[in-house]
Amino acid sequence: MGIVKIDDELHEDIRKASAVMVRSINAQAEYWMKIGMLAEANPNMSYNQIINEQMRQADVNVRNLIGG
């Protein structure tokens, strides 16, 4: 584990988003970093495609969650 220095304004945005998403501040920052890395590695994929692919890789059947 390491220390990441971020701007105070970004930290405040992470704090606000973490409350909405019911994550810790660290978990929210990690989520945004992971999604950002995946987006850079897959520039032709949309956010939804990235999330769907991650769910598929984790063997999560989203259709079961929404009743479809």
All heavy atoms as TSV, in Angstrom:
chain	resi	resn	atom	element	x	y	z
A	1	MET	N	N	0.857	-1.168	0.000
A	1	MET	CA	C	0.000	0.000	0.000
A	1	MET	C	C	0.899	1.226	0.000
A	1	MET	O	O	1.945	1.237	0.613
A	1	MET	CB	C	-0.909	-0.006	1.220
A	1	MET	CG	C	-1.629	1.304	1.343
A	1	MET	SD	S	-3.242	1.359	2.109
A	1	MET	CE	C	-3.001	0.858	3.765
A	2	GLY	N	N	0.463	2.239	-0.719
A	2	GLY	CA	C	1.246	3.453	-0.792
A	2	GLY	C	C	0.392	4.672	-0.518
A	2	GLY	O	O	-0.793	4.584	-0.238
A	3	ILE	N	N	1.038	5.799	-0.596
A	3	ILE	CA	C	0.367	7.075	-0.382
A	3	ILE	C	C	0.241	7.769	-1.729
A	3	ILE	O	O	1.199	7.843	-2.491
A	3	ILE	CB	C	1.158	7.951	0.605
A	3	ILE	CG1	C	1.199	7.281	1.974
A	3	ILE	CG2	C	0.552	9.346	0.687
A	3	ILE	CD1	C	2.062	7.988	2.979
A	4	VAL	N	N	-0.952	8.281	-2.006
A	4	VAL	CA	C	-1.199	9.022	-3.232
A	4	VAL	C	C	-1.589	10.434	-2.834
A	4	VAL	O	O	-2.535	10.629	-2.074
A	4	VAL	CB	C	-2.338	8.372	-4.062
A	4	VAL	CG1	C	-2.642	9.191	-5.291
A	4	VAL	CG2	C	-1.976	6.948	-4.426
A	5	LYS	N	N	-0.838	11.414	-3.345
A	5	LYS	CA	C	-1.164	12.803	-3.057
A	5	LYS	C	C	-2.127	13.300	-4.117
A	5	LYS	O	O	-1.872	13.182	-5.305
A	5	LYS	CB	C	0.105	13.657	-3.067
A	5	LYS	CG	C	-0.161	15.114	-2.725
A	5	LYS	CD	C	1.127	15.878	-2.565
A	5	LYS	CE	C	0.957	17.352	-2.351
A	5	LYS	NZ	N	-0.340	17.903	-2.151
A	6	ILE	N	N	-3.274	13.820	-3.665
A	6	ILE	CA	C	-4.245	14.369	-4.598
A	6	ILE	C	C	-4.649	15.772	-4.161
A	6	ILE	O	O	-4.525	16.139	-2.991
A	6	ILE	CB	C	-5.498	13.477	-4.725
A	6	ILE	CG1	C	-6.187	13.315	-3.383
A	6	ILE	CG2	C	-5.166	12.134	-5.334
A	6	ILE	CD1	C	-7.536	12.659	-3.468
A	7	ASP	N	N	-5.127	16.510	-5.111
A	7	ASP	CA	C	-5.597	17.870	-4.903
A	7	ASP	C	C	-6.755	17.887	-3.893
A	7	ASP	O	O	-7.575	16.967	-3.866
A	7	ASP	CB	C	-6.056	18.386	-6.278
A	7	ASP	CG	C	-6.638	19.761	-6.225
A	7	ASP	OD1	O	-7.874	19.861	-6.013
A	7	ASP	OD2	O	-5.882	20.720	-6.425
A	8	ASP	N	N	-6.830	18.929	-3.078
A	8	ASP	CA	C	-7.896	19.031	-2.074
A	8	ASP	C	C	-9.287	19.037	-2.706
A	8	ASP	O	O	-10.225	18.432	-2.174
A	8	ASP	CB	C	-7.724	20.292	-1.223
A	8	ASP	CG	C	-6.553	20.202	-0.264
A	8	ASP	OD1	O	-6.111	19.074	0.041
A	8	ASP	OD2	O	-6.077	21.263	0.189
A	9	GLU	N	N	-9.433	19.694	-3.850
A	9	GLU	CA	C	-10.735	19.747	-4.524
A	9	GLU	C	C	-11.154	18.358	-5.012
A	9	GLU	O	O	-12.313	17.964	-4.869
A	9	GLU	CB	C	-10.681	20.725	-5.695
A	9	GLU	CG	C	-12.025	20.996	-6.334
A	9	GLU	CD	C	-11.948	22.056	-7.418
A	9	GLU	OE1	O	-11.147	23.001	-7.303
A	9	GLU	OE2	O	-12.706	21.914	-8.391
A	10	LEU	N	N	-10.204	17.606	-5.566
A	10	LEU	CA	C	-10.503	16.242	-6.006
A	10	LEU	C	C	-10.862	15.375	-4.802
A	10	LEU	O	O	-11.797	14.573	-4.864
A	10	LEU	CB	C	-9.319	15.645	-6.770
A	10	LEU	CG	C	-9.481	14.205	-7.242
A	10	LEU	CD1	C	-10.699	14.038	-8.142
A	10	LEU	CD2	C	-8.222	13.745	-7.961
A	11	HIS	N	N	-10.156	15.543	-3.700
A	11	HIS	CA	C	-10.461	14.773	-2.496
A	11	HIS	C	C	-11.889	15.047	-2.037
A	11	HIS	O	O	-12.623	14.125	-1.648
A	11	HIS	CB	C	-9.475	15.100	-1.375
A	11	HIS	CG	C	-9.647	14.236	-0.170
A	11	HIS	ND1	N	-10.529	14.532	0.844
A	11	HIS	CD2	C	-9.059	13.061	0.173
A	11	HIS	CE1	C	-10.485	13.600	1.758
A	11	HIS	NE2	N	-9.592	12.684	1.372
A	12	GLU	N	N	-12.306	16.296	-2.104
A	12	GLU	CA	C	-13.670	16.649	-1.714
A	12	GLU	C	C	-14.684	15.990	-2.652
A	12	GLU	O	O	-15.720	15.488	-2.203
A	12	GLU	CB	C	-13.846	18.168	-1.711
A	12	GLU	CG	C	-15.202	18.639	-1.240
A	12	GLU	CD	C	-15.540	18.286	0.202
A	12	GLU	OE1	O	-14.647	17.873	0.981
A	12	GLU	OE2	O	-16.729	18.405	0.566
A	13	ASP	N	N	-14.394	15.963	-3.955
A	13	ASP	CA	C	-15.279	15.297	-4.908
A	13	ASP	C	C	-15.350	13.794	-4.628
A	13	ASP	O	O	-16.428	13.192	-4.710
A	13	ASP	CB	C	-14.815	15.532	-6.349
A	13	ASP	CG	C	-15.070	16.950	-6.826
A	13	ASP	OD1	O	-15.908	17.657	-6.214
A	13	ASP	OD2	O	-14.428	17.357	-7.811
A	14	ILE	N	N	-14.222	13.203	-4.285
A	14	ILE	CA	C	-14.203	11.773	-3.936
A	14	ILE	C	C	-15.038	11.531	-2.686
A	14	ILE	O	O	-15.819	10.579	-2.625
A	14	ILE	CB	C	-12.759	11.262	-3.741
A	14	ILE	CG1	C	-11.982	11.330	-5.051
A	14	ILE	CG2	C	-12.765	9.830	-3.194
A	14	ILE	CD1	C	-10.488	11.100	-4.894
A	15	ARG	N	N	-14.894	12.407	-1.708
A	15	ARG	CA	C	-15.658	12.271	-0.463
A	15	ARG	C	C	-17.155	12.321	-0.745
A	15	ARG	O	O	-17.921	11.476	-0.278
A	15	ARG	CB	C	-15.271	13.362	0.535
A	15	ARG	CG	C	-15.942	13.197	1.905
A	15	ARG	CD	C	-15.775	14.424	2.779
A	15	ARG	NE	N	-16.448	15.587	2.238
A	15	ARG	CZ	C	-17.772	15.781	2.245
A	15	ARG	NH1	N	-18.579	14.877	2.769
A	15	ARG	NH2	N	-18.299	16.874	1.739
A	16	LYS	N	N	-17.575	13.284	-1.552
A	16	LYS	CA	C	-19.000	13.415	-1.881
A	16	LYS	C	C	-19.497	12.191	-2.652
A	16	LYS	O	O	-20.570	11.660	-2.361
A	16	LYS	CB	C	-19.234	14.680	-2.707
A	16	LYS	CG	C	-19.061	15.964	-1.923
A	16	LYS	CD	C	-19.191	17.156	-2.851
A	16	LYS	CE	C	-18.891	18.462	-2.164
A	16	LYS	NZ	N	-18.920	19.591	-3.124
A	17	ALA	N	N	-18.729	11.757	-3.654
A	17	ALA	CA	C	-19.123	10.597	-4.457
A	17	ALA	C	C	-19.170	9.340	-3.602
A	17	ALA	O	O	-20.051	8.487	-3.795
A	17	ALA	CB	C	-18.163	10.410	-5.629
A	18	SER	N	N	-18.253	9.216	-2.659
A	18	SER	CA	C	-18.223	8.014	-1.821
A	18	SER	C	C	-19.488	7.914	-0.971
A	18	SER	O	O	-19.993	6.812	-0.743
A	18	SER	CB	C	-16.974	7.988	-0.941
A	18	SER	OG	O	-17.045	8.960	0.090
A	19	ALA	N	N	-20.016	9.040	-0.539
A	19	ALA	CA	C	-21.260	9.026	0.242
A	19	ALA	C	C	-22.425	8.572	-0.629
A	19	ALA	O	O	-23.262	7.765	-0.201
A	19	ALA	CB	C	-21.535	10.407	0.822
A	20	VAL	N	N	-22.485	9.057	-1.853
A	20	VAL	CA	C	-23.558	8.681	-2.770
A	20	VAL	C	C	-23.469	7.201	-3.123
A	20	VAL	O	O	-24.481	6.493	-3.169
A	20	VAL	CB	C	-23.503	9.541	-4.058
A	20	VAL	CG1	C	-24.473	9.028	-5.103
A	20	VAL	CG2	C	-23.771	11.004	-3.740
A	21	MET	N	N	-22.255	6.719	-3.386
A	21	MET	CA	C	-22.051	5.351	-3.844
A	21	MET	C	C	-21.907	4.349	-2.696
A	21	MET	O	O	-21.705	3.165	-2.923
A	21	MET	CB	C	-20.812	5.276	-4.747
A	21	MET	CG	C	-20.902	6.175	-5.980
A	21	MET	SD	S	-22.356	5.879	-7.005
A	21	MET	CE	C	-21.963	4.267	-7.640
A	22	VAL	N	N	-22.005	4.820	-1.469
A	22	VAL	CA	C	-21.903	3.998	-0.258
A	22	VAL	C	C	-20.597	3.202	-0.256
A	22	VAL	O	O	-20.560	1.982	-0.098
A	22	VAL	CB	C	-23.140	3.067	-0.093
A	22	VAL	CG1	C	-23.167	2.454	1.301
A	22	VAL	CG2	C	-24.437	3.809	-0.365
A	23	ARG	N	N	-19.519	3.939	-0.495
A	23	ARG	CA	C	-18.168	3.368	-0.444
A	23	ARG	C	C	-17.338	4.238	0.497
A	23	ARG	O	O	-17.648	5.392	0.711
A	23	ARG	CB	C	-17.503	3.410	-1.825
A	23	ARG	CG	C	-18.150	2.595	-2.882
A	23	ARG	CD	C	-17.353	2.698	-4.186
A	23	ARG	NE	N	-17.933	1.868	-5.206
A	23	ARG	CZ	C	-18.390	2.309	-6.368
A	23	ARG	NH1	N	-18.321	3.585	-6.680
A	23	ARG	NH2	N	-18.917	1.480	-7.229
A	24	SER	N	N	-16.251	3.677	0.982
A	24	SER	CA	C	-15.310	4.508	1.726
A	24	SER	C	C	-14.634	5.458	0.731
A	24	SER	O	O	-14.679	5.237	-0.490
A	24	SER	CB	C	-14.246	3.637	2.409
A	24	SER	OG	O	-13.395	3.058	1.431
A	25	ILE	N	N	-14.015	6.486	1.231
A	25	ILE	CA	C	-13.294	7.416	0.357
A	25	ILE	C	C	-12.206	6.668	-0.405
A	25	ILE	O	O	-12.046	6.847	-1.615
A	25	ILE	CB	C	-12.712	8.591	1.170
A	25	ILE	CG1	C	-13.850	9.453	1.722
A	25	ILE	CG2	C	-11.762	9.430	0.328
A	25	ILE	CD1	C	-13.414	10.523	2.693
A	26	ASN	N	N	-11.473	5.800	0.276
A	26	ASN	CA	C	-10.422	5.027	-0.395
A	26	ASN	C	C	-10.999	4.106	-1.462
A	26	ASN	O	O	-10.440	3.991	-2.557
A	26	ASN	CB	C	-9.611	4.211	0.613
A	26	ASN	CG	C	-8.659	5.065	1.410
A	26	ASN	OD1	O	-8.437	6.233	1.113
A	26	ASN	ND2	N	-8.097	4.480	2.447
A	27	ALA	N	N	-12.115	3.441	-1.152
A	27	ALA	CA	C	-12.724	2.533	-2.124
A	27	ALA	C	C	-13.210	3.313	-3.351
A	27	ALA	O	O	-13.085	2.832	-4.479
A	27	ALA	CB	C	-13.878	1.760	-1.493
A	28	GLN	N	N	-13.743	4.511	-3.150
A	28	GLN	CA	C	-14.196	5.325	-4.281
A	28	GLN	C	C	-13.016	5.731	-5.158
A	28	GLN	O	O	-13.085	5.644	-6.382
A	28	GLN	CB	C	-14.943	6.567	-3.789
A	28	GLN	CG	C	-15.533	7.410	-4.909
A	28	GLN	CD	C	-16.617	6.674	-5.671
A	28	GLN	OE1	O	-17.440	5.988	-5.072
A	28	GLN	NE2	N	-16.620	6.782	-6.978
A	29	ALA	N	N	-11.931	6.154	-4.524
A	29	ALA	CA	C	-10.735	6.536	-5.286
A	29	ALA	C	C	-10.191	5.326	-6.054
A	29	ALA	O	O	-9.839	5.450	-7.232
A	29	ALA	CB	C	-9.669	7.107	-4.353
A	30	GLU	N	N	-10.138	4.171	-5.413
A	30	GLU	CA	C	-9.666	2.959	-6.088
A	30	GLU	C	C	-10.562	2.605	-7.276
A	30	GLU	O	O	-10.073	2.226	-8.339
A	30	GLU	CB	C	-9.648	1.767	-5.118
A	30	GLU	CG	C	-8.491	1.781	-4.165
A	30	GLU	CD	C	-8.501	0.542	-3.282
A	30	GLU	OE1	O	-8.625	-0.584	-3.831
A	30	GLU	OE2	O	-8.390	0.694	-2.065
A	31	TYR	N	N	-11.865	2.733	-7.095
A	31	TYR	CA	C	-12.813	2.428	-8.171
A	31	TYR	C	C	-12.555	3.339	-9.367
A	31	TYR	O	O	-12.442	2.868	-10.498
A	31	TYR	CB	C	-14.247	2.596	-7.659
A	31	TYR	CG	C	-15.287	2.387	-8.724
A	31	TYR	CD1	C	-15.624	1.111	-9.152
A	31	TYR	CD2	C	-15.932	3.469	-9.308
A	31	TYR	CE1	C	-16.579	0.904	-10.137
A	31	TYR	CE2	C	-16.891	3.282	-10.288
A	31	TYR	CZ	C	-17.209	1.998	-10.698
A	31	TYR	OH	O	-18.150	1.811	-11.674
A	32	TRP	N	N	-12.449	4.645	-9.116
A	32	TRP	CA	C	-12.199	5.579	-10.214
A	32	TRP	C	C	-10.860	5.293	-10.894
A	32	TRP	O	O	-10.743	5.382	-12.112
A	32	TRP	CB	C	-12.248	7.015	-9.720
A	32	TRP	CG	C	-13.653	7.549	-9.566
A	32	TRP	CD1	C	-14.815	6.964	-9.960
A	32	TRP	CD2	C	-14.018	8.789	-8.977
A	32	TRP	NE1	N	-15.885	7.767	-9.654
A	32	TRP	CE2	C	-15.430	8.888	-9.046
A	32	TRP	CE3	C	-13.303	9.822	-8.380
A	32	TRP	CZ2	C	-16.126	9.985	-8.567
A	32	TRP	CZ3	C	-13.995	10.918	-7.902
A	32	TRP	CH2	C	-15.390	11.000	-7.994
A	33	MET	N	N	-9.838	4.925	-10.120
A	33	MET	CA	C	-8.543	4.602	-10.723
A	33	MET	C	C	-8.638	3.350	-11.591
A	33	MET	O	O	-8.103	3.312	-12.695
A	33	MET	CB	C	-7.474	4.418	-9.640
A	33	MET	CG	C	-7.009	5.728	-9.044
A	33	MET	SD	S	-5.624	5.502	-7.914
A	33	MET	CE	C	-6.490	5.303	-6.373
A	34	LYS	N	N	-9.334	2.330	-11.089
A	34	LYS	CA	C	-9.470	1.094	-11.861
A	34	LYS	C	C	-10.226	1.352	-13.156
A	34	LYS	O	O	-9.801	0.912	-14.235
A	34	LYS	CB	C	-10.176	0.016	-11.044
A	34	LYS	CG	C	-10.346	-1.279	-11.826
A	34	LYS	CD	C	-10.987	-2.370	-10.996
A	34	LYS	CE	C	-11.107	-3.640	-11.831
A	34	LYS	NZ	N	-11.615	-4.762	-11.056
A	35	ILE	N	N	-11.345	2.056	-13.077
A	35	ILE	CA	C	-12.136	2.352	-14.269
A	35	ILE	C	C	-11.318	3.198	-15.241
A	35	ILE	O	O	-11.336	2.966	-16.455
A	35	ILE	CB	C	-13.462	3.049	-13.905
A	35	ILE	CG1	C	-14.349	2.113	-13.075
A	35	ILE	CG2	C	-14.199	3.537	-15.154
A	35	ILE	CD1	C	-14.708	0.804	-13.749
A	36	GLY	N	N	-10.570	4.157	-14.730
A	36	GLY	CA	C	-9.716	4.979	-15.588
A	36	GLY	C	C	-8.658	4.155	-16.307
A	36	GLY	O	O	-8.411	4.347	-17.497
A	37	MET	N	N	-8.034	3.235	-15.584
A	37	MET	CA	C	-7.031	2.361	-16.207
A	37	MET	C	C	-7.662	1.490	-17.283
A	37	MET	O	O	-7.109	1.332	-18.373
A	37	MET	CB	C	-6.361	1.478	-15.143
A	37	MET	CG	C	-5.417	2.230	-14.242
A	37	MET	SD	S	-4.758	1.194	-12.898
A	37	MET	CE	C	-4.042	-0.155	-13.792
A	38	LEU	N	N	-8.839	0.932	-16.983
A	38	LEU	CA	C	-9.521	0.100	-17.962
A	38	LEU	C	C	-9.951	0.909	-19.182
A	38	LEU	O	O	-9.868	0.430	-20.313
A	38	LEU	CB	C	-10.732	-0.589	-17.325
A	38	LEU	CG	C	-10.401	-1.688	-16.316
A	38	LEU	CD1	C	-11.650	-2.082	-15.534
A	38	LEU	CD2	C	-9.791	-2.889	-17.013
A	39	ALA	N	N	-10.386	2.147	-18.962
A	39	ALA	CA	C	-10.787	3.011	-20.073
A	39	ALA	C	C	-9.589	3.350	-20.954
A	39	ALA	O	O	-9.694	3.351	-22.184
A	39	ALA	CB	C	-11.448	4.284	-19.546
A	40	GLU	N	N	-8.449	3.623	-20.356
A	40	GLU	CA	C	-7.248	3.914	-21.145
A	40	GLU	C	C	-6.787	2.681	-21.921
A	40	GLU	O	O	-6.327	2.791	-23.055
A	40	GLU	CB	C	-6.117	4.409	-20.245
A	40	GLU	CG	C	-6.288	5.847	-19.817
A	40	GLU	CD	C	-5.071	6.388	-19.084
A	40	GLU	OE1	O	-4.172	5.602	-18.701
A	40	GLU	OE2	O	-5.020	7.610	-18.877
A	41	ALA	N	N	-6.916	1.514	-21.317
A	41	ALA	CA	C	-6.495	0.275	-21.975
A	41	ALA	C	C	-7.482	-0.163	-23.064
A	41	ALA	O	O	-7.118	-0.935	-23.942
A	41	ALA	CB	C	-6.333	-0.840	-20.942
A	42	ASN	N	N	-8.708	0.333	-22.975
A	42	ASN	CA	C	-9.772	-0.056	-23.915
A	42	ASN	C	C	-10.501	1.190	-24.418
A	42	ASN	O	O	-11.679	1.397	-24.107
A	42	ASN	CB	C	-10.768	-0.999	-23.226
A	42	ASN	CG	C	-10.108	-2.245	-22.706
A	42	ASN	OD1	O	-9.825	-3.155	-23.463
A	42	ASN	ND2	N	-9.832	-2.277	-21.403
A	43	PRO	N	N	-9.824	2.031	-25.187
A	43	PRO	CA	C	-10.408	3.327	-25.570
A	43	PRO	C	C	-11.660	3.236	-26.431
A	43	PRO	O	O	-12.408	4.215	-26.515
A	43	PRO	CB	C	-9.272	4.017	-26.325
A	43	PRO	CG	C	-8.382	2.922	-26.782
A	43	PRO	CD	C	-8.499	1.844	-25.745
A	44	ASN	N	N	-11.922	2.094	-27.031
A	44	ASN	CA	C	-13.116	1.945	-27.868
A	44	ASN	C	C	-14.330	1.446	-27.092
A	44	ASN	O	O	-15.406	1.298	-27.667
A	44	ASN	CB	C	-12.830	1.015	-29.054
A	44	ASN	CG	C	-11.771	1.594	-29.964
A	44	ASN	OD1	O	-11.701	2.803	-30.165
A	44	ASN	ND2	N	-10.931	0.735	-30.508
A	45	MET	N	N	-14.150	1.186	-25.792
A	45	MET	CA	C	-15.258	0.690	-24.980
A	45	MET	C	C	-15.883	1.834	-24.194
A	45	MET	O	O	-15.186	2.701	-23.675
A	45	MET	CB	C	-14.772	-0.387	-24.001
A	45	MET	CG	C	-14.348	-1.674	-24.668
A	45	MET	SD	S	-13.709	-2.892	-23.483
A	45	MET	CE	C	-15.225	-3.419	-22.687
A	46	SER	N	N	-17.216	1.806	-24.082
A	46	SER	CA	C	-17.922	2.777	-23.244
A	46	SER	C	C	-17.808	2.347	-21.776
A	46	SER	O	O	-17.419	1.209	-21.473
A	46	SER	CB	C	-19.395	2.847	-23.646
A	46	SER	OG	O	-20.072	1.649	-23.259
A	47	TYR	N	N	-18.187	3.237	-20.884
A	47	TYR	CA	C	-18.211	2.910	-19.458
A	47	TYR	C	C	-19.084	1.673	-19.224
A	47	TYR	O	O	-18.677	0.745	-18.520
A	47	TYR	CB	C	-18.744	4.110	-18.659
A	47	TYR	CG	C	-19.027	3.797	-17.215
A	47	TYR	CD1	C	-17.995	3.722	-16.287
A	47	TYR	CD2	C	-20.324	3.574	-16.775
A	47	TYR	CE1	C	-18.253	3.421	-14.955
A	47	TYR	CE2	C	-20.593	3.287	-15.451
A	47	TYR	CZ	C	-19.550	3.202	-14.547
A	47	TYR	OH	O	-19.818	2.908	-13.234
A	48	ASN	N	N	-20.279	1.655	-19.820
A	48	ASN	CA	C	-21.176	0.516	-19.634
A	48	ASN	C	C	-20.572	-0.777	-20.149
A	48	ASN	O	O	-20.735	-1.839	-19.529
A	48	ASN	CB	C	-22.529	0.772	-20.318
A	48	ASN	CG	C	-23.358	1.774	-19.563
A	48	ASN	OD1	O	-23.191	1.963	-18.369
A	48	ASN	ND2	N	-24.273	2.438	-20.262
A	49	GLN	N	N	-19.873	-0.722	-21.269
A	49	GLN	CA	C	-19.225	-1.923	-21.795
A	49	GLN	C	C	-18.129	-2.400	-20.846
A	49	GLN	O	O	-17.971	-3.609	-20.640
A	49	GLN	CB	C	-18.647	-1.642	-23.179
A	49	GLN	CG	C	-19.701	-1.467	-24.248
A	49	GLN	CD	C	-19.122	-0.947	-25.554
A	49	GLN	OE1	O	-18.224	-0.093	-25.559
A	49	GLN	NE2	N	-19.637	-1.460	-26.669
A	50	ILE	N	N	-17.379	-1.475	-20.293
A	50	ILE	CA	C	-16.325	-1.834	-19.338
A	50	ILE	C	C	-16.934	-2.517	-18.119
A	50	ILE	O	O	-16.466	-3.575	-17.677
A	50	ILE	CB	C	-15.501	-0.597	-18.928
A	50	ILE	CG1	C	-14.640	-0.131	-20.112
A	50	ILE	CG2	C	-14.640	-0.882	-17.700
A	50	ILE	CD1	C	-13.976	1.220	-19.910
A	51	ILE	N	N	-17.998	-1.932	-17.565
A	51	ILE	CA	C	-18.651	-2.513	-16.385
A	51	ILE	C	C	-19.226	-3.894	-16.719
A	51	ILE	O	O	-19.048	-4.853	-15.954
A	51	ILE	CB	C	-19.758	-1.582	-15.852
A	51	ILE	CG1	C	-19.152	-0.265	-15.361
A	51	ILE	CG2	C	-20.577	-2.266	-14.753
A	51	ILE	CD1	C	-18.136	-0.411	-14.245
A	52	ASN	N	N	-19.904	-4.003	-17.857
A	52	ASN	CA	C	-20.471	-5.299	-18.250
A	52	ASN	C	C	-19.389	-6.354	-18.409
A	52	ASN	O	O	-19.571	-7.513	-17.997
A	52	ASN	CB	C	-21.288	-5.165	-19.540
A	52	ASN	CG	C	-22.612	-4.482	-19.311
A	52	ASN	OD1	O	-23.156	-4.503	-18.216
A	52	ASN	ND2	N	-23.143	-3.866	-20.351
A	53	GLU	N	N	-18.257	-5.987	-18.991
A	53	GLU	CA	C	-17.156	-6.935	-19.153
A	53	GLU	C	C	-16.584	-7.350	-17.795
A	53	GLU	O	O	-16.289	-8.529	-17.570
A	53	GLU	CB	C	-16.052	-6.339	-20.034
A	53	GLU	CG	C	-14.851	-7.226	-20.229
A	53	GLU	CD	C	-15.137	-8.577	-20.876
A	53	GLU	OE1	O	-16.199	-8.747	-21.510
A	53	GLU	OE2	O	-14.298	-9.483	-20.733
A	54	GLN	N	N	-16.448	-6.407	-16.878
A	54	GLN	CA	C	-15.957	-6.745	-15.542
A	54	GLN	C	C	-16.927	-7.678	-14.826
A	54	GLN	O	O	-16.509	-8.618	-14.148
A	54	GLN	CB	C	-15.734	-5.466	-14.719
A	54	GLN	CG	C	-14.588	-4.602	-15.220
A	54	GLN	CD	C	-13.262	-5.330	-15.151
A	54	GLN	OE1	O	-12.804	-5.678	-14.071
A	54	GLN	NE2	N	-12.657	-5.582	-16.295
A	55	MET	N	N	-18.222	-7.427	-14.982
A	55	MET	CA	C	-19.237	-8.301	-14.384
A	55	MET	C	C	-19.151	-9.698	-15.000
A	55	MET	O	O	-19.227	-10.705	-14.293
A	55	MET	CB	C	-20.645	-7.729	-14.584
A	55	MET	CG	C	-20.905	-6.481	-13.814
A	55	MET	SD	S	-20.981	-6.812	-12.050
A	55	MET	CE	C	-21.675	-5.284	-11.499
A	56	ARG	N	N	-18.992	-9.768	-16.328
A	56	ARG	CA	C	-18.883	-11.059	-17.016
A	56	ARG	C	C	-17.674	-11.831	-16.497
A	56	ARG	O	O	-17.762	-13.012	-16.192
A	56	ARG	CB	C	-18.784	-10.852	-18.529
A	56	ARG	CG	C	-18.844	-12.170	-19.310
A	56	ARG	CD	C	-18.443	-11.994	-20.762
A	56	ARG	NE	N	-17.024	-11.634	-20.908
A	56	ARG	CZ	C	-15.996	-12.458	-20.727
A	56	ARG	NH1	N	-16.190	-13.707	-20.364
A	56	ARG	NH2	N	-14.754	-12.041	-20.884
A	57	GLN	N	N	-16.542	-11.134	-16.374
A	57	GLN	CA	C	-15.324	-11.789	-15.891
A	57	GLN	C	C	-15.477	-12.283	-14.459
A	57	GLN	O	O	-14.858	-13.275	-14.072
A	57	GLN	CB	C	-14.125	-10.851	-16.019
A	57	GLN	CG	C	-13.684	-10.635	-17.442
A	57	GLN	CD	C	-12.487	-9.708	-17.549
A	57	GLN	OE1	O	-11.788	-9.433	-16.572
A	57	GLN	NE2	N	-12.242	-9.214	-18.753
A	58	ALA	N	N	-16.304	-11.592	-13.676
A	58	ALA	CA	C	-16.543	-12.009	-12.288
A	58	ALA	C	C	-17.676	-13.033	-12.194
A	58	ALA	O	O	-18.053	-13.441	-11.096
A	58	ALA	CB	C	-16.870	-10.786	-11.432
A	59	ASP	N	N	-18.210	-13.430	-13.358
A	59	ASP	CA	C	-19.293	-14.405	-13.434
A	59	ASP	C	C	-20.550	-13.915	-12.714
A	59	ASP	O	O	-21.231	-14.682	-12.028
A	59	ASP	CB	C	-18.844	-15.766	-12.894
A	59	ASP	CG	C	-19.738	-16.897	-13.379
A	59	ASP	OD1	O	-20.330	-16.772	-14.476
A	59	ASP	OD2	O	-19.870	-17.893	-12.647
A	60	VAL	N	N	-20.843	-12.626	-12.860
A	60	VAL	CA	C	-22.066	-12.043	-12.310
A	60	VAL	C	C	-23.080	-11.963	-13.443
A	60	VAL	O	O	-22.812	-11.365	-14.479
A	60	VAL	CB	C	-21.813	-10.623	-11.739
A	60	VAL	CG1	C	-23.118	-9.979	-11.299
A	60	VAL	CG2	C	-20.816	-10.673	-10.596
A	61	ASN	N	N	-24.241	-12.576	-13.253
A	61	ASN	CA	C	-25.295	-12.528	-14.253
A	61	ASN	C	C	-26.237	-11.381	-13.876
A	61	ASN	O	O	-27.139	-11.548	-13.058
A	61	ASN	CB	C	-26.049	-13.853	-14.332
A	61	ASN	CG	C	-27.019	-13.889	-15.493
A	61	ASN	OD1	O	-27.364	-12.859	-16.067
A	61	ASN	ND2	N	-27.476	-15.079	-15.837
A	62	VAL	N	N	-26.010	-10.230	-14.492
A	62	VAL	CA	C	-26.774	-9.027	-14.170
A	62	VAL	C	C	-28.250	-9.231	-14.473
A	62	VAL	O	O	-29.107	-8.715	-13.763
A	62	VAL	CB	C	-26.218	-7.802	-14.926
A	62	VAL	CG1	C	-27.022	-6.560	-14.651
A	62	VAL	CG2	C	-24.768	-7.568	-14.544
A	63	ARG	N	N	-28.570	-10.005	-15.486
A	63	ARG	CA	C	-29.977	-10.243	-15.836
A	63	ARG	C	C	-30.731	-10.860	-14.659
A	63	ARG	O	O	-31.905	-10.563	-14.451
A	63	ARG	CB	C	-30.083	-11.126	-17.066
A	63	ARG	CG	C	-29.578	-10.464	-18.315
A	63	ARG	CD	C	-29.910	-11.327	-19.525
A	63	ARG	NE	N	-29.119	-11.082	-20.706
A	63	ARG	CZ	C	-29.095	-9.958	-21.413
A	63	ARG	NH1	N	-29.801	-8.947	-21.024
A	63	ARG	NH2	N	-28.367	-9.846	-22.491
A	64	ASN	N	N	-30.069	-11.706	-13.877
A	64	ASN	CA	C	-30.718	-12.290	-12.702
A	64	ASN	C	C	-31.028	-11.232	-11.649
A	64	ASN	O	O	-31.984	-11.366	-10.893
A	64	ASN	CB	C	-29.841	-13.367	-12.084
A	64	ASN	CG	C	-29.773	-14.624	-12.939
A	64	ASN	OD1	O	-30.627	-14.853	-13.776
A	64	ASN	ND2	N	-28.741	-15.415	-12.728
A	65	LEU	N	N	-30.216	-10.196	-11.593
A	65	LEU	CA	C	-30.407	-9.155	-10.589
A	65	LEU	C	C	-31.582	-8.241	-10.917
A	65	LEU	O	O	-32.192	-7.671	-10.034
A	65	LEU	CB	C	-29.137	-8.312	-10.451
A	65	LEU	CG	C	-27.883	-9.056	-9.989
A	65	LEU	CD1	C	-26.681	-8.122	-10.026
A	65	LEU	CD2	C	-28.080	-9.617	-8.605
A	66	ILE	N	N	-31.896	-8.095	-12.214
A	66	ILE	CA	C	-32.972	-7.174	-12.618
A	66	ILE	C	C	-34.230	-7.924	-13.050
A	66	ILE	O	O	-35.159	-7.320	-13.569
A	66	ILE	CB	C	-32.495	-6.206	-13.729
A	66	ILE	CG1	C	-31.995	-6.967	-14.952
A	66	ILE	CG2	C	-31.442	-5.266	-13.204
A	66	ILE	CD1	C	-31.628	-6.101	-16.133
A	67	GLY	N	N	-34.241	-9.214	-12.873
A	67	GLY	CA	C	-35.427	-10.003	-13.163
A	67	GLY	C	C	-35.630	-10.306	-14.633
A	67	GLY	O	O	-36.728	-10.620	-15.052
A	68	GLY	N	N	-34.569	-10.189	-15.451
A	68	GLY	CA	C	-34.744	-10.443	-16.881
A	68	GLY	C	C	-34.130	-11.656	-17.298
A	68	GLY	O	O	-33.759	-12.533	-17.634
